[in-house]
Amino acid sequence: MNFRLTRLALFLLSSHAVLNTPPTQAATADLPNLGDSASSYVSLQEEHDLGRVWLRQLRAQAKTLDDPLTTEFLENLIFRLVPHSEVKQSEFEFVVVDRAELNAFAVPGGIIGINFGILLYTRDEDELSAVLAHELAHLSQRHFARQIEAAEKQEPIAIATLLASILLIATNNPDAGFAGLLTSQAASIQSRLAYSREWEQEADRIGMRTLSTAGLDPYAMPSMFQQMLQANRYNERPPEFLLTHPVTESRVADAADRAQKYPRKPRLATFEFRVLQNEAMIRYQLNTDKRVDYFSHQLQITPRNSSEQAAALFSLARLALDNNDSKTCREHLNKIISPWREHAAVVALSARTLQAEGKPELAINAINDALPFDPQDYLLLSTKASLLRQNGQKNAAVATLKQLSELRSTNPSVWRQLGEAAGDADMILLGHRANAEYLFYSGYHAKALRQMELALQLAKKNHDFQQEAALGQRLRVMANTAAVLP
């Protein structure tokens, strides 16, 4: 990490706890082209590195969800949009924050996150994709690079304002980001927010084009904005997304006018979307004693043999299994028809039910039968590893999680599971290495270095020169990253 990036990271990580200004997007009134000095001030590689420092800091401070179904759903939405966007980077990281409030954010370097609770406010995948397309537009237009050039002409702390403010909001401290409005900095902040409105308009325009060319409904953008305004009316403070992305009636009208330039498209609400929306309701809205009644009622009012009905059956089955009622779970699962019966979520839940019914071989066979159709499926592989561990197949569980760690090498949850499985199998060196990666990607750098040092010591003791070289190199990378942290 070069000196300039180190300085930016230090500003970011040291200021997030004390920053008293809202997110800013300082820029000149006429938006520059991407080939100008702003885009060259911070390279794509520097944005990549800085974004990952930010992500590890977020994970250390905010409760995140590492649910495979949610992760893959978000990935699929983004990768449907990316080919039709202007984003230059090819590497993305995704994070889901365990909070009920409406929020989504994009951070330089391809970091894209949502609050899981955003599913409570979106009526279909098109509306959620509209938010994500808007965030991709911020990334593609290098708004962070533009801010940094402008910030250099003002005070140094402005360099970190955008990322640090997003971090404040994402870690459940939104009010701190706006305390500065009460200080002598208010006038300066207001002028910067005026620039941000132009950036928002630019992101709306590019995001809507991305939405349409990806085959989604461009009218989902104004309808999502309308949903946000409605959510704002019924809350004591604005939804978190509106703290960083102000939405007004005029902006909704502008988006509606712009959408008329594009053809309407049928809206999409897949089985996955409905299942995850149900999960958000279970997590944040429905009282424990009301959940079964609610989804039972959904079965009565939704069309027969529809994705809505399949999702309600799935949610009822999941609730039954969580209540150790495998019989009721099986009854609900048996009512799910094709094509949803073959979905990875249903297969995984069915396998877990077989395990609860005392049929471990059938449980693992169910996963193995589904894997050839998608050998890299996160949910199927993680479920298989869990079942193998429960059935005492320690080495097989480690092998499955090693495969998963190669597919998802920056996912802390995968490394945590591998560390636990390695401990079960008395693979001490692998356990230290996996725990080091888990701690590193979770933002606990000092503990990560200690675990990697222990792994390196064991490799030296075992005269495993290949492992020693690999671990030594990885330790140096971790140490260099940790060196910029306060």
C-alpha positions as CSV (number, residue, x, y, z in Angstrom):
1,M,0.0,0.0,0.0
2,N,1.6,3.3,-1.1
3,F,2.0,6.4,1.0
4,R,-1.0,8.2,-0.5
5,L,-3.3,5.2,0.1
6,T,-1.9,4.7,3.6
7,R,-2.7,8.4,4.4
8,L,-6.3,8.0,3.0
9,A,-6.8,4.8,5.1
10,L,-5.5,6.5,8.2
11,F,-7.9,9.4,7.7
12,L,-10.7,7.0,7.2
13,L,-10.1,4.7,10.1
14,S,-9.1,7.3,12.6
15,S,-12.0,9.7,11.8
16,H,-15.0,7.4,11.7
17,A,-15.5,7.6,15.5
18,V,-15.2,11.4,15.8
19,L,-16.4,12.7,12.5
20,N,-19.2,15.2,12.8
21,T,-20.2,15.9,9.3
22,P,-22.7,14.2,6.9
23,P,-21.6,12.3,3.9
24,T,-20.4,14.7,1.2
25,Q,-19.7,14.4,-2.4
26,A,-17.8,17.6,-3.1
27,A,-17.3,18.3,-6.8
28,T,-17.4,21.1,-9.3
29,A,-20.7,22.2,-10.6
30,D,-19.9,20.8,-14.1
31,L,-19.2,17.1,-13.6
32,P,-15.8,16.2,-15.0
33,N,-15.1,13.4,-17.5
34,L,-13.6,10.2,-16.1
35,G,-10.3,10.9,-17.9
36,D,-9.5,14.1,-15.9
37,S,-7.3,14.7,-12.9
38,A,-9.9,13.6,-10.4
39,S,-10.1,10.0,-11.7
40,S,-6.3,9.8,-11.9
41,Y,-5.8,11.1,-8.4
42,V,-7.0,7.8,-6.9
43,S,-6.4,4.8,-9.1
44,L,-8.8,1.9,-9.4
45,Q,-6.3,-0.3,-7.5
46,E,-6.1,2.2,-4.7
47,E,-9.9,2.3,-4.5
48,H,-9.9,-1.5,-4.4
49,D,-7.5,-1.6,-1.5
50,L,-9.1,1.2,0.5
51,G,-12.6,-0.3,0.0
52,R,-11.4,-3.5,1.5
53,V,-9.9,-1.8,4.5
54,W,-13.3,-0.1,5.0
55,L,-15.2,-3.4,4.6
56,R,-13.1,-5.1,7.3
57,Q,-13.7,-2.1,9.6
58,L,-17.4,-2.3,9.0
59,R,-17.5,-6.0,9.8
60,A,-15.7,-5.3,13.1
61,Q,-18.3,-2.7,14.1
62,A,-21.6,-3.8,12.6
63,K,-23.6,-7.0,12.9
64,T,-23.7,-8.6,9.4
65,L,-25.6,-11.5,8.0
66,D,-23.6,-14.3,6.4
67,D,-26.6,-16.2,5.1
68,P,-25.7,-18.1,1.9
69,L,-29.1,-17.6,0.2
70,T,-29.1,-13.9,0.9
71,T,-25.5,-13.5,-0.3
72,E,-26.0,-15.3,-3.6
73,F,-29.3,-13.5,-4.2
74,L,-27.5,-10.1,-3.8
75,E,-24.6,-11.3,-6.0
76,N,-27.0,-12.4,-8.8
77,L,-28.8,-9.1,-8.8
78,I,-25.6,-7.1,-9.1
79,F,-24.1,-9.3,-11.7
80,R,-27.2,-9.0,-13.8
81,L,-26.7,-5.2,-13.7
82,V,-22.9,-5.0,-14.1
83,P,-22.6,-5.8,-17.8
84,H,-25.0,-3.0,-18.6
85,S,-23.4,-0.5,-16.3
86,E,-20.3,1.7,-16.8
87,V,-18.4,0.1,-13.9
88,K,-14.8,-0.6,-14.9
89,Q,-13.9,-2.9,-12.1
90,S,-14.4,-6.6,-12.1
91,E,-14.0,-7.5,-8.5
92,F,-16.9,-6.9,-6.0
93,E,-17.5,-7.6,-2.4
94,F,-20.9,-7.8,-0.9
95,V,-22.1,-7.3,2.7
96,V,-25.5,-7.5,4.3
97,V,-26.0,-5.6,7.5
98,D,-28.4,-7.1,10.0
99,R,-30.6,-4.0,10.5
100,A,-34.3,-3.4,9.7
101,E,-33.9,0.1,8.3
102,L,-34.0,0.9,4.6
103,N,-30.4,1.4,3.5
104,A,-28.0,0.5,0.7
105,F,-24.5,1.8,0.0
106,A,-21.6,1.5,-2.5
107,V,-18.0,2.1,-1.4
108,P,-15.0,2.7,-3.8
109,G,-13.4,-0.5,-4.8
110,G,-16.6,-2.4,-5.6
111,I,-18.0,-2.8,-2.1
112,I,-21.8,-3.0,-2.2
113,G,-24.0,-3.4,0.8
114,I,-27.6,-3.4,1.9
115,N,-29.5,-3.6,5.1
116,F,-31.4,-6.9,5.2
117,G,-34.4,-4.8,6.2
118,I,-34.5,-3.1,2.7
119,L,-36.5,-6.2,1.7
120,L,-39.4,-4.9,3.8
121,Y,-39.6,-1.8,1.6
122,T,-39.2,-3.3,-1.9
123,R,-42.2,-4.9,-3.6
124,D,-40.1,-6.8,-6.2
125,E,-36.6,-7.4,-7.5
126,D,-36.9,-4.5,-10.0
127,E,-37.3,-2.0,-7.1
128,L,-34.3,-3.5,-5.2
129,S,-32.3,-3.5,-8.5
130,A,-33.2,0.1,-9.0
131,V,-31.4,1.0,-5.8
132,L,-28.4,-1.2,-6.7
133,A,-28.2,0.3,-10.2
134,H,-28.1,3.7,-8.6
135,E,-25.2,2.6,-6.4
136,L,-23.3,1.1,-9.3
137,A,-23.6,4.4,-11.1
138,H,-21.9,6.1,-8.2
139,L,-19.1,3.6,-8.5
140,S,-18.8,3.9,-12.3
141,Q,-18.6,7.7,-12.2
142,R,-15.8,7.6,-9.7
143,H,-17.5,10.1,-7.4
144,F,-15.1,9.3,-4.6
145,A,-12.1,10.2,-6.8
146,R,-13.8,13.5,-7.7
147,Q,-14.4,14.2,-4.0
148,I,-10.8,13.7,-3.1
149,E,-9.6,16.1,-5.7
150,A,-12.0,18.7,-4.4
151,A,-11.2,17.9,-0.8
152,E,-7.5,18.5,-1.4
153,K,-8.4,22.1,-2.1
154,Q,-10.2,22.4,1.2
155,E,-9.4,20.7,4.5
156,P,-7.6,17.3,4.7
157,I,-10.3,15.7,6.8
158,A,-12.7,16.0,3.9
159,I,-10.8,13.2,2.2
160,A,-12.3,10.7,4.5
161,T,-15.7,12.2,5.0
162,L,-17.7,10.1,2.5
163,L,-16.4,6.7,3.6
164,A,-16.4,7.6,7.3
165,S,-19.9,8.9,7.2
166,I,-21.2,5.8,5.4
167,L,-19.5,3.8,8.1
168,L,-21.2,5.8,10.8
169,I,-24.6,5.2,9.3
170,A,-24.0,1.5,8.5
171,T,-22.9,0.9,12.1
172,N,-26.0,2.3,13.7
173,N,-24.8,5.8,14.5
174,P,-26.5,8.0,11.8
175,D,-27.1,10.9,14.1
176,A,-23.4,11.4,14.6
177,G,-23.0,12.0,10.9
178,F,-25.3,15.0,11.1
179,A,-24.2,16.6,14.3
180,G,-21.9,18.8,12.3
181,L,-25.0,20.7,10.9
182,L,-25.2,22.4,14.3
183,T,-21.6,23.6,14.2
184,S,-19.8,26.4,12.5
185,Q,-19.2,24.0,9.6
186,A,-22.9,24.1,8.6
187,A,-22.5,26.6,5.7
188,S,-19.7,24.6,4.2
189,I,-21.6,21.3,4.5
190,Q,-24.7,22.8,2.9
191,S,-22.7,23.9,-0.1
192,R,-21.2,20.4,-0.5
193,L,-24.7,18.8,-0.3
194,A,-25.7,21.0,-3.2
195,Y,-23.1,19.3,-5.3
196,S,-24.2,15.9,-4.1
197,R,-27.7,16.6,-5.6
198,E,-26.1,16.8,-9.0
199,W,-24.3,13.5,-8.4
200,E,-27.6,12.0,-7.4
201,Q,-29.2,13.1,-10.6
202,E,-26.3,11.7,-12.6
203,A,-26.6,8.4,-10.7
204,D,-30.3,8.3,-11.3
205,R,-29.9,8.9,-15.0
206,I,-27.2,6.2,-15.5
207,G,-28.8,3.8,-13.1
208,M,-32.1,3.9,-14.9
209,R,-30.4,3.2,-18.2
210,T,-28.6,0.3,-16.6
211,L,-31.9,-1.0,-15.2
212,S,-33.6,-0.8,-18.6
213,T,-30.8,-2.4,-20.7
214,A,-30.6,-5.2,-18.1
215,G,-34.2,-6.1,-18.9
216,L,-35.7,-4.7,-15.8
217,D,-38.5,-2.1,-15.4
218,P,-37.1,1.5,-15.5
219,Y,-40.4,2.6,-13.7
220,A,-39.1,0.7,-10.7
221,M,-36.8,3.6,-9.9
222,P,-39.5,6.2,-9.3
223,S,-41.8,3.7,-7.6
224,M,-38.9,2.8,-5.3
225,F,-38.3,6.5,-4.5
226,Q,-42.0,6.8,-3.8
227,Q,-41.7,3.9,-1.4
228,M,-38.8,5.7,0.4
229,L,-40.9,8.9,0.7
230,Q,-43.7,6.9,2.2
231,A,-41.4,5.2,4.7
232,N,-40.1,8.6,5.6
233,R,-43.6,9.9,6.5
234,Y,-44.1,7.2,9.1
235,N,-40.7,7.4,10.8
236,E,-39.4,9.7,13.4
237,R,-36.2,10.2,11.4
238,P,-35.6,9.5,7.7
239,P,-34.6,6.0,6.5
240,E,-30.9,5.6,6.4
241,F,-30.7,5.6,2.6
242,L,-32.3,9.1,2.6
243,L,-29.6,10.4,5.0
244,T,-27.0,9.8,2.2
245,H,-29.3,10.0,-0.8
246,P,-32.0,12.7,-0.3
247,V,-35.2,12.0,-2.1
248,T,-37.7,14.7,-2.8
249,E,-41.0,14.9,-4.6
250,S,-39.3,16.7,-7.5
251,R,-36.7,13.9,-7.7
252,V,-39.5,11.3,-7.9
253,A,-41.2,13.3,-10.6
254,D,-37.9,13.7,-12.5
255,A,-37.3,9.9,-12.4
256,A,-40.9,9.3,-13.5
257,D,-40.4,11.6,-16.5
258,R,-37.1,10.0,-17.4
259,A,-38.6,6.5,-17.2
260,Q,-41.0,7.4,-20.0
261,K,-38.1,7.4,-22.4
262,Y,-37.9,3.6,-21.9
263,P,-40.3,0.8,-22.5
264,R,-42.1,-0.8,-19.5
265,K,-41.0,-4.3,-18.5
266,P,-42.9,-6.9,-16.5
267,R,-41.8,-6.8,-12.8
268,L,-40.0,-9.8,-11.3
269,A,-40.6,-11.3,-7.8
270,T,-38.9,-14.7,-7.8
271,F,-39.2,-17.5,-5.2
272,E,-35.9,-16.4,-3.7
273,F,-37.0,-12.8,-3.3
274,R,-40.2,-13.8,-1.6
275,V,-38.5,-16.3,0.7
276,L,-36.0,-13.6,1.8
277,Q,-38.7,-11.0,2.2
278,N,-40.5,-13.5,4.5
279,E,-37.2,-13.9,6.4
280,A,-37.0,-10.2,6.9
281,M,-40.5,-10.1,8.2
282,I,-39.7,-12.9,10.6
283,R,-36.6,-11.2,11.7
284,Y,-37.9,-7.7,12.2
285,Q,-41.7,-7.5,12.1
286,L,-43.6,-10.5,13.1
287,N,-43.9,-11.5,16.7
288,T,-43.0,-15.1,17.5
289,D,-46.6,-16.1,18.2
290,K,-47.9,-14.5,15.0
291,R,-45.6,-16.0,12.5
292,V,-47.3,-19.3,11.7
293,D,-50.7,-17.6,11.5
294,Y,-49.4,-15.0,9.2
295,F,-47.9,-17.4,6.6
296,S,-50.9,-19.8,7.0
297,H,-53.1,-16.9,6.0
298,Q,-50.8,-16.2,3.0
299,L,-51.4,-19.7,1.8
300,Q,-55.2,-19.0,1.7
301,I,-54.9,-15.6,-0.2
302,T,-52.1,-16.3,-2.7
303,P,-52.7,-17.9,-6.1
304,R,-52.4,-21.7,-6.1
305,N,-49.2,-23.2,-7.4
306,S,-47.5,-19.7,-7.4
307,S,-44.1,-18.6,-6.2
308,E,-45.9,-16.7,-3.4
309,Q,-47.5,-19.9,-2.2
310,A,-44.2,-21.9,-2.5
311,A,-42.5,-19.2,-0.4
312,A,-45.1,-19.3,2.3
313,L,-44.8,-23.1,2.5
314,F,-41.1,-22.8,2.7
315,S,-41.3,-20.2,5.5
316,L,-43.7,-22.4,7.4
317,A,-41.4,-25.4,7.0
318,R,-38.4,-23.5,8.2
319,L,-40.3,-22.2,11.3
320,A,-41.4,-25.8,12.0
321,L,-37.9,-27.2,11.8
322,D,-36.6,-24.4,14.0
323,N,-39.2,-25.5,16.5
324,N,-37.9,-29.1,16.2
325,D,-41.1,-30.2,14.5
326,S,-39.6,-32.2,11.6
327,K,-43.0,-33.9,10.8
328,T,-44.8,-30.6,10.2
329,C,-41.7,-29.3,8.3
330,R,-41.9,-32.3,6.0
331,E,-45.6,-31.9,5.4
332,H,-45.1,-28.3,4.2
333,L,-42.1,-29.2,2.1
334,N,-44.0,-32.0,0.3
335,K,-46.6,-29.4,-0.8
336,I,-44.0,-27.3,-2.7
337,I,-44.2,-28.3,-6.4
338,S,-41.8,-27.9,-9.2
339,P,-39.9,-25.9,-10.2
340,W,-39.5,-24.5,-6.7
341,R,-39.1,-28.0,-5.2
342,E,-35.7,-28.2,-7.0
343,H,-34.5,-24.8,-5.7
344,A,-31.3,-25.0,-3.6
345,A,-33.1,-23.5,-0.6
346,V,-35.7,-26.2,-0.6
347,V,-33.2,-29.0,-1.2
348,A,-31.0,-27.7,1.7
349,L,-34.0,-27.4,4.0
350,S,-35.2,-30.9,3.0
351,A,-31.7,-32.3,3.7
352,R,-31.7,-30.7,7.2
353,T,-35.1,-32.2,7.8
354,L,-33.9,-35.7,6.8
355,Q,-31.0,-35.2,9.3
356,A,-33.6,-34.2,12.0
357,E,-35.6,-37.3,11.1
358,G,-32.5,-39.5,11.8
359,K,-31.7,-40.2,8.1
360,P,-28.2,-38.7,7.8
361,E,-27.2,-40.7,4.7
362,L,-30.3,-39.6,2.8
363,A,-29.6,-36.0,3.9
364,I,-26.2,-35.9,2.4
365,N,-27.3,-37.8,-0.7
366,A,-30.0,-35.1,-1.2
367,I,-27.3,-32.5,-1.4
368,N,-25.0,-34.6,-3.5
369,D,-27.8,-35.2,-6.0
370,A,-28.3,-31.5,-6.4
371,L,-24.7,-30.3,-6.6
372,P,-24.0,-31.5,-10.2
373,F,-26.5,-29.0,-11.4
374,D,-24.6,-26.2,-9.6
375,P,-21.3,-27.4,-8.2
376,Q,-20.4,-24.0,-6.7
377,D,-23.7,-23.3,-5.0
378,Y,-22.9,-21.6,-1.6
379,L,-26.0,-22.8,0.2
380,L,-25.6,-26.4,-0.9
381,L,-21.9,-26.6,-0.1
382,S,-22.3,-25.0,3.3
383,T,-25.2,-27.2,4.1
384,K,-23.3,-30.3,3.1
385,A,-20.3,-29.3,5.3
386,S,-22.7,-28.8,8.2
387,L,-24.3,-32.2,7.8
388,L,-20.9,-33.9,7.4
389,R,-19.8,-32.3,10.7
390,Q,-22.9,-33.4,12.5
391,N,-22.4,-37.0,11.3
392,G,-18.8,-37.1,12.4
393,Q,-17.3,-37.1,8.9
394,K,-14.6,-34.7,9.9
395,N,-12.2,-35.0,7.0
396,A,-15.0,-34.8,4.4
397,A,-16.3,-31.7,6.1
398,V,-12.9,-30.1,6.0
399,A,-12.5,-31.0,2.3
400,T,-15.9,-29.4,1.5
401,L,-15.1,-26.2,3.4
402,K,-11.6,-26.0,1.8
403,Q,-13.4,-26.1,-1.6
404,L,-15.7,-23.4,-0.4
405,S,-12.8,-21.3,0.9
406,E,-11.2,-21.4,-2.5
407,L,-14.5,-20.2,-4.1
408,R,-15.1,-17.5,-1.5
409,S,-11.6,-16.6,-0.3
410,T,-12.7,-13.3,1.3
411,N,-15.8,-14.6,3.1
412,P,-15.1,-14.6,6.9
413,S,-18.0,-17.0,7.6
414,V,-16.5,-19.6,5.4
415,W,-13.1,-19.3,7.1
416,R,-14.8,-19.5,10.5
417,Q,-16.5,-22.7,9.6
418,L,-13.3,-24.2,8.2
419,G,-11.5,-23.3,11.4
420,E,-14.1,-25.1,13.5
421,A,-14.1,-28.1,11.2
422,A,-10.3,-28.3,11.2
423,G,-10.4,-28.2,15.0
424,D,-12.8,-31.1,15.0
425,A,-10.4,-33.1,12.8
426,D,-7.3,-32.1,14.9
427,M,-5.8,-30.3,11.9
428,I,-4.1,-27.7,14.1
429,L,-2.1,-25.9,11.5
430,L,-5.1,-25.5,9.1
431,G,-7.2,-24.4,12.1
432,H,-4.8,-21.5,12.9
433,R,-4.6,-20.5,9.2
434,A,-8.4,-20.5,8.8
435,N,-9.0,-18.6,12.1
436,A,-6.4,-16.1,10.9
437,E,-8.3,-15.5,7.7
438,Y,-11.6,-15.3,9.5
439,L,-10.3,-12.7,12.0
440,F,-8.5,-10.7,9.2
441,Y,-11.6,-10.4,7.0
442,S,-13.7,-9.6,10.2
443,G,-11.5,-6.6,11.0
444,Y,-9.6,-8.1,13.9
445,H,-6.1,-7.7,12.5
446,A,-3.9,-8.1,15.6
447,K,-5.6,-11.4,16.5
448,A,-5.4,-12.5,12.9
449,L,-1.6,-11.9,12.9
450,R,-1.2,-14.0,16.0
451,Q,-3.1,-16.9,14.5
452,M,-1.1,-16.8,11.3
453,E,2.2,-16.7,13.4
454,L,1.1,-19.8,15.2
455,A,0.4,-21.5,11.9
456,L,3.8,-20.5,10.6
457,Q,5.5,-21.8,13.7
458,L,3.8,-25.2,13.2
459,A,4.8,-25.3,9.5
460,K,8.5,-24.7,10.5
461,K,8.3,-27.3,13.2
462,N,6.9,-29.9,10.7
463,H,9.6,-28.9,8.1
464,D,6.8,-28.2,5.7
465,F,8.7,-25.8,3.5
466,Q,5.9,-25.2,1.0
467,Q,3.4,-24.3,3.7
468,E,6.0,-22.2,5.4
469,A,6.6,-20.2,2.3
470,A,2.9,-19.7,1.6
471,L,2.1,-18.8,5.2
472,G,5.0,-16.4,5.4
473,Q,3.9,-14.5,2.3
474,R,0.4,-14.3,3.6
475,L,1.6,-13.1,7.0
476,R,3.5,-10.3,5.3
477,V,0.4,-9.2,3.3
478,M,-1.7,-9.1,6.5
479,A,1.0,-7.3,8.5
480,N,1.4,-4.6,5.7
481,T,-2.4,-4.1,5.8
482,A,-2.5,-3.9,9.6
483,A,0.3,-1.4,9.6
484,V,-2.0,1.4,8.3
485,L,-4.5,0.8,11.1
486,P,-4.6,3.1,14.1
